[in-house]
Amino acid sequence: MTPFSAQALQDLCDHSRAKLGITGAQVAIAGGDGLLQAVSGTANAELGAPVTDDTVFQIGSTTKVYTAALVMQLVDAGLVDLDAPVTRYLPGVRLAAGEQWREITPRQLMAMTSGLDNGPYADTGRDDDAVARYLGLLAGIPLSFPPGSSYGYSNASTNVSGALVETLTGQCWDEALRDRLLRPAGLVESVSLFEELPYHRVAVGHVDGLVRPWCFARGCGPAGSSLAATARDLARFGQVFLRRGLAADGTVMLSADAVATMQSPQADVPARTFADSWCVGPYRKVWGGVEVFGHSGTTPNGSSCLLWVPAHDVAVATIVNTPHKGYPFADAIFDVVFRDWLGVAKPPRPVPDPRLEFEASAYTGTYDAHGVHYAITAAGDTLLLDAHGIGGEQIRTELLPIADHRFLPADDAVTGHHTWDIAFTIRADGQASLLHNGAFAARRTA
């Protein structure tokens, strides 16, 4: 399967976890009929419980690819037209302020081009109507941009996709996920319902002590608030795409056409450290001419990353329970697995280039998304970003140029320690219309 050994993977996992100060971690690599997994550290420090092969971790927004797969099953069944207005399937639901939201299509929801704001991180209860209740919170929130006109990552858009699944299947999202995807695909180490957690070994979050509660909002389940899995189940899910829609036992989870659609680029991502383009569910990177698809995500309890590479027939997954270290951990693992072991030229993290000139006045102003406010100011040759609302903090950081309209923040706390860049979408008049904090877009308001 791979030109490396289980011991090499274990050593890499142990070293990377210890170097980054992570409590517990898993790594899995799947290719063909083979799978390697390494585990390291502690799942629950209060109980002294170690991470095992079958310990489940919250995977965060990587869940969005599962929700997209559920929607594509409905497309395969002829129940959803990707390019029809979502209002056809969700009559009576208002998704944003104004009226332009009525143009939003299922394709745009999954391609992060709907224009829907990222939305609130709100608890709408633990009953089966939690997702529907979440949608009720969106009616007064302005669109970030007209549907289909730009890119902006949105948890709200994926929760709308979850509501689409619920409406057309007659099941709540958790049950549809379990019955239509996890069980048929043999992903028995993946669970979203609280009632099923006692039947698994569970890793809890560790940030200055144990994180409580386990799940912050069931209504955000489709976007990634609750699903937990092992790294090897994540990698096995990636293999469904490598097999063009087939589970390990040959069960058809998606048509080959659906997989091709899901891996078709729909929009460029302005902040390229995060991804090059977005497809119908996963993101797409191009490393040394090789296409890499996947998704990553973080909750208060865990952080994961799943990548799959059709050209090498391999899927790689990482999970940790020290959430703010999840992206650096994945990066450390991928540096070795892709560059050294698979020969895929994963690019290094960009570094600031003081020779790059930029017109600060193109960016200065204020930008807003729900619960987040940014102010861009200039002091001489220095571009400053003030962010309010990220993790309840107020953060000021210098923006250091790395390419046209792209900057690295001097203080990575502004990205939530995701190690991505800050980018701007520029209008025809040369002024910025959107600020992109990695994935997330904020509209210019002044």
C-alpha positions in Angstrom: 0.0 0.0 0.0 2.6 2.5 1.1 6.4 2.7 1.1 6.6 3.2 4.8 6.0 1.1 8.0 3.6 1.1 10.9 6.5 1.9 13.2 7.5 4.9 11.1 4.0 6.2 11.3 3.8 5.6 15.1 7.1 7.4 15.6 5.9 10.3 13.5 2.6 10.5 15.5 4.3 10.3 18.9 7.0 12.9 18.0 4.5 15.4 16.5 2.0 15.1 19.4 4.8 15.6 22.0 6.4 18.5 20.1 3.1 20.4 19.8 1.9 19.6 23.4 -1.2 17.7 22.2 -3.1 15.5 24.7 -4.2 12.7 22.4 -4.0 12.0 18.7 -4.6 9.5 15.9 -3.3 9.2 12.4 -4.5 6.8 9.7 -3.4 6.1 6.1 -5.6 3.9 3.9 -4.8 2.7 0.4 -6.1 -0.2 -1.6 -6.9 -3.0 0.9 -4.4 -1.8 3.4 -4.6 0.5 6.4 -2.1 1.8 8.9 -3.0 3.6 12.1 -1.0 5.2 14.9 -2.4 6.4 18.2 -0.7 8.5 20.9 -1.5 10.1 24.2 -4.5 10.4 26.4 -8.2 10.5 25.6 -9.4 11.7 29.0 -6.8 13.1 31.4 -9.2 13.0 34.4 -9.7 9.3 34.0 -6.2 8.5 32.8 -7.8 6.9 29.7 -5.3 6.3 26.8 -6.1 6.8 23.2 -6.8 3.5 21.5 -7.3 2.4 17.9 -11.1 2.7 18.4 -11.3 5.9 20.4 -13.6 8.3 18.7 -12.8 12.1 18.5 -15.1 14.9 17.4 -14.1 15.7 13.8 -15.7 19.2 13.4 -16.3 20.6 10.0 -14.9 17.6 8.2 -18.5 16.4 8.7 -19.6 18.8 5.9 -18.4 16.3 3.3 -20.7 13.6 4.9 -23.6 16.0 4.7 -22.7 16.8 1.0 -22.6 13.0 0.3 -26.1 12.7 1.8 -27.4 15.4 -0.5 -25.7 13.8 -3.5 -27.5 10.5 -2.7 -30.7 12.5 -3.1 -29.4 13.8 -6.4 -28.7 10.2 -7.5 -32.2 9.3 -6.5 -33.6 12.1 -8.7 -35.0 13.9 -5.7 -32.8 17.0 -5.8 -31.7 19.2 -8.8 -28.4 20.8 -7.8 -29.2 24.0 -9.7 -32.9 24.5 -8.7 -33.7 27.1 -6.0 -33.5 25.6 -2.5 -37.0 27.2 -2.0 -38.4 24.3 -4.1 -37.5 21.9 -1.3 -37.8 24.2 1.7 -40.9 26.2 1.2 -41.7 28.7 3.9 -38.2 28.9 5.2 -36.4 32.3 5.1 -32.6 31.9 4.9 -31.4 35.6 5.1 -32.5 39.2 5.1 -33.8 40.7 1.9 -34.8 38.6 -1.1 -31.7 37.6 -3.0 -31.3 34.4 -0.9 -34.3 32.9 -2.9 -31.8 32.4 -5.8 -29.6 30.0 -3.7 -29.2 26.5 -5.1 -28.1 23.2 -3.4 -24.9 23.4 -5.5 -24.1 26.8 -4.1 -24.7 25.6 -0.5 -22.1 22.9 -0.8 -19.7 24.9 -2.9 -19.6 27.8 -0.3 -20.9 30.2 -3.0 -24.4 30.8 -1.6 -23.6 34.1 0.1 -25.1 33.0 3.4 -23.2 34.4 6.3 -21.4 31.9 8.5 -24.3 32.3 10.9 -24.6 31.9 14.7 -23.0 29.3 16.9 -26.3 28.8 18.8 -27.8 25.9 20.8 -31.3 25.1 19.5 -31.9 22.2 21.7 -31.3 18.5 21.6 -34.6 17.3 20.0 -34.9 16.0 16.5 -36.1 19.5 15.3 -32.8 21.2 16.3 -31.7 21.7 12.7 -35.0 23.2 11.7 -34.9 25.5 14.7 -31.4 26.6 13.7 -32.7 27.7 10.3 -35.2 29.9 12.1 -32.2 32.0 13.3 -31.0 33.1 9.8 -33.9 35.2 8.6 -32.5 38.6 9.7 -28.8 38.1 8.9 -27.6 39.8 5.7 -26.0 37.9 2.8 -22.3 38.3 2.6 -22.6 38.6 -1.2 -25.1 37.8 -3.9 -25.5 34.1 -4.5 -23.0 32.6 -6.9 -20.9 35.8 -7.1 -18.0 34.9 -4.7 -16.7 32.5 -2.2 -17.5 32.4 1.6 -17.3 29.4 3.8 -20.6 29.1 5.8 -21.6 26.7 8.6 -25.2 28.0 8.0 -25.1 26.9 4.4 -24.3 23.3 5.4 -27.0 23.3 8.1 -29.4 24.3 5.3 -28.1 21.2 3.4 -28.9 19.2 6.5 -32.4 20.5 6.6 -32.7 19.5 2.9 -31.8 16.0 3.8 -34.2 15.9 6.7 -37.1 17.2 4.6 -36.6 14.8 1.7 -35.8 11.7 3.8 -38.3 12.2 6.6 -35.5 11.5 9.1 -33.5 13.8 11.4 -30.0 14.5 10.1 -28.3 12.2 12.7 -30.5 9.2 11.7 -30.2 9.9 8.0 -26.4 10.0 8.4 -26.3 6.7 10.4 -28.8 4.8 8.2 -27.9 6.1 4.8 -24.2 6.6 5.0 -22.3 5.3 8.1 -23.9 1.9 8.4 -24.0 1.0 4.7 -20.4 2.1 4.3 -19.3 0.0 7.3 -18.2 3.1 9.3 -19.0 1.6 12.6 -16.5 3.8 14.5 -18.4 7.0 13.7 -21.3 8.4 15.9 -23.2 11.6 16.2 -26.1 10.8 18.6 -25.5 11.2 22.3 -27.4 8.0 22.9 -24.8 6.0 21.0 -21.7 7.5 22.7 -21.7 5.0 25.7 -21.1 2.2 23.2 -17.7 3.8 22.1 -14.5 4.9 23.7 -14.6 8.7 23.6 -11.9 11.3 23.6 -12.8 14.6 25.2 -11.3 18.0 24.6 -8.4 19.3 26.5 -7.7 23.1 26.7 -6.4 24.2 30.1 -8.3 21.2 31.5 -11.2 19.1 30.2 -13.7 20.8 27.8 -17.3 20.8 28.8 -19.9 20.2 27.3 -19.3 17.5 24.8 -21.4 19.1 22.1 -22.2 22.8 21.9 -25.2 22.6 19.5 -27.0 19.6 17.9 -28.7 22.0 15.5 -25.3 22.6 13.9 -24.7 18.8 13.5 -24.7 18.9 9.7 -22.0 21.5 9.7 -19.8 19.6 12.3 -20.8 20.1 15.9 -21.3 16.5 16.9 -20.0 13.8 14.6 -17.1 11.8 16.2 -15.0 9.1 14.5 -11.7 7.3 14.6 -9.0 8.4 12.2 -9.3 5.0 10.4 -13.0 5.5 9.9 -12.2 9.0 8.5 -9.7 7.5 6.1 -12.2 4.7 5.1 -14.7 7.4 4.3 -12.1 9.1 2.1 -11.7 5.7 0.3 -15.4 5.9 -0.8 -14.3 8.7 -3.1 -11.2 6.9 -4.3 -13.5 3.9 -5.2 -15.8 6.3 -7.1 -18.6 5.9 -4.7 -18.2 2.3 -3.5 -17.9 1.1 0.1 -15.3 -1.5 1.0 -17.8 -4.3 0.4 -18.9 -3.0 -2.9 -22.1 -1.3 -1.7 -22.9 1.7 -3.9 -22.9 4.8 -1.7 -22.7 7.3 -4.5 -22.7 7.1 -8.3 -19.5 7.7 -10.1 -21.1 10.8 -11.6 -21.9 12.1 -8.1 -18.3 11.6 -7.0 -17.1 13.4 -10.1 -19.5 16.3 -9.3 -18.3 16.5 -5.7 -14.7 16.7 -6.9 -15.4 19.4 -9.6 -14.0 22.8 -8.7 -16.7 25.5 -8.3 -14.9 28.5 -6.9 -11.4 29.8 -6.2 -10.5 30.3 -2.6 -8.9 33.7 -2.0 -6.9 32.6 1.0 -4.8 29.9 -0.7 -3.1 28.6 2.4 -6.4 27.0 3.2 -7.3 25.6 -0.2 -6.9 26.4 -3.9 -10.6 25.9 -4.8 -13.8 24.6 -3.5 -15.8 21.7 -5.0 -19.3 20.4 -4.2 -18.5 19.5 -0.6 -14.8 19.0 -0.3 -12.0 21.5 -0.9 -9.3 21.0 -3.5 -5.5 21.6 -3.3 -3.0 21.1 -6.1 0.4 20.1 -4.7 3.1 19.7 -7.4 0.5 19.1 -10.1 -1.3 16.5 -8.0 -5.0 17.0 -7.0 -5.7 16.6 -3.3 -9.3 16.7 -2.0 -10.5 16.8 1.6 -11.8 18.8 4.5 -10.7 19.8 7.9 -12.5 21.1 11.0 -12.4 22.0 14.7 -14.8 22.0 17.6 -14.1 22.8 21.3 -13.5 19.0 21.7 -11.5 18.0 18.7 -9.9 18.8 15.4 -9.5 16.6 12.3 -8.3 16.7 8.7 -9.0 14.2 5.9 -7.3 14.2 2.6 -7.6 11.8 -0.3 -5.4 11.7 -3.4 -6.9 9.8 -6.4 -3.6 9.7 -8.3 -2.0 7.7 -5.4 -5.2 5.9 -4.3 -4.5 7.0 -0.7 -6.5 8.7 2.0 -4.8 10.2 5.1 -6.6 11.3 8.3 -5.5 13.0 11.5 -7.5 13.8 14.7 -6.5 15.4 18.0 -8.3 16.4 21.2 -6.3 19.6 21.8 -8.4 21.5 19.3 -6.2 24.6 18.6 -3.3 22.3 17.8 -5.2 20.2 15.2 -4.1 22.1 12.1 -0.4 22.4 13.1 -0.5 18.6 13.9 -2.0 17.8 10.5 0.5 20.0 8.8 3.4 18.2 10.6 2.0 14.8 9.6 1.3 15.7 6.0 4.8 17.3 5.6 6.3 13.8 6.1 3.6 11.6 4.6 3.1 13.5 1.4 6.5 15.1 0.7 8.8 12.4 2.0 6.8 9.1 1.7 4.5 9.7 -1.2 6.7 12.1 -3.2 3.8 14.7 -3.5 5.3 18.2 -3.4 3.3 19.7 -0.6 4.2 23.4 -0.6 5.7 24.9 2.5 3.9 27.5 4.5 4.3 30.9 2.8 6.6 33.5 4.4 6.1 37.3 4.4 7.9 39.1 1.6 8.8 42.7 2.6 9.6 43.5 -1.0 5.9 43.2 -2.0 4.2 46.5 -2.4 0.5 47.0 -1.7 -2.0 49.9 -1.7 -3.3 50.0 1.9 -6.2 52.2 1.0 -7.7 49.3 -1.0 -8.2 47.4 2.2 -8.8 50.0 5.0 -12.3 50.0 6.4 -14.6 47.8 8.4 -15.9 44.3 7.6 -18.6 42.3 9.4 -20.0 38.9 9.7 -22.4 37.6 12.3 -20.7 37.9 15.7 -17.4 39.2 14.2 -16.2 42.7 13.4 -12.9 43.6 11.6 -11.3 47.0 11.2 -8.4 47.4 8.8 -6.2 50.5 9.3 -2.8 51.7 8.0 0.0 53.3 9.9 2.7 54.3 7.5 3.7 51.1 5.6 2.1 48.9 8.2 -1.3 47.3 7.7 -3.2 46.5 10.9 -6.2 44.2 11.6 -8.3 44.6 14.7 -10.7 41.7 15.2 -13.5 41.6 17.7 -15.6 38.6 18.6 -13.2 35.7 17.7 -13.4 33.4 20.6 -14.6 36.3 22.7 -11.3 38.1 22.2 -10.2 41.4 20.8 -7.1 40.9 18.7 -4.8 43.4 17.0 -2.2 42.1 14.6 -0.1 43.3 11.7 -0.8 41.9 8.3 2.4 40.8 6.4 2.2 40.5 2.6 2.7 37.2 0.9 1.1 37.7 -2.5 -1.4 40.0 -4.2 -4.2 40.8 -1.8 -3.0 38.1 0.6 -1.3 38.5 4.0 -0.2 36.4 7.0 -1.2 37.7 10.4 1.7 38.3 12.8 -0.6 36.8 15.5 -2.1 33.6 14.3 -4.7 33.8 17.1 -6.8 35.9 14.7 -7.3 32.7 12.6 -8.1 30.6 15.6 -4.7 29.0 15.3 -5.6 27.5 11.9 -2.3 28.8 10.3 -4.1 30.2 7.3 -3.8 33.6 5.5 -6.0 36.7 5.4 -7.1 37.6 1.8 -9.3 40.2 0.2 -11.7 40.1 -2.8 -11.3 43.2 -4.9 -14.1 45.0 -6.8 -13.7 46.5 -10.3 -13.0 49.9 -8.7 -9.9 48.4 -6.9 -11.5 48.4 -3.4 -11.9 45.3 -1.3 -15.5 44.0 -1.0 -14.8 41.0 1.2 -12.2 40.1 3.9 -11.4 36.4 4.0 -10.1 35.1 7.3 -8.9 31.9 5.8 -12.2 30.2 4.9 -14.6 32.7 6.4 -15.8 35.9 4.5 -16.8 39.2 6.1 -18.6 41.8 4.0 -17.3 45.4 3.8 -19.6 47.7 5.7 -17.6 51.0 5.7 
